């Protein structure tokens, strides 16, 4: 028998039913391949990636840590490279609290958020930041290093990550 493939979200490391890119919407970081991660430089600040009541916008100083050529290219209709946009969306997710986002969205009284594709996702009632940070390891991301690279060693987020992961 063929071994069942395991798929992880390339943004947050959550285990998905199918590969990211199959139309799958990740219930954890709530990002959709081919929509949220295909973005021109010129769209980064304008496209509705931030659904303000769920995510926290990155400051420009944070953006350029992830997308170093952003200032030069910000007016171009050129795709932000995949790995950079995944890191950007990961940073937005972490800055917002690394929630299992579906838990928040299902309680929002706005049908725009309630995409039918996620109706049968599992609930994660015991979600913790520790789970969030540990699952990043599945995609080769050390949450501490990632956080340090954007927010620095003195940041509360970094100090908290060190506590969580020790
Ligand atoms: Zn995800």
Boltz pocket constraint, residues with backbone or C-beta under 6 A from the ligand:
constraints:
  - pocket:
      binder: B
      contacts: [[A, 9], [A, 10], [A, 11], [A, 12], [A, 13], [A, 14], [A, 26], [A, 27], [A, 28], [A, 29], [A, 30], [A, 31]]
      max_distance: 6.0
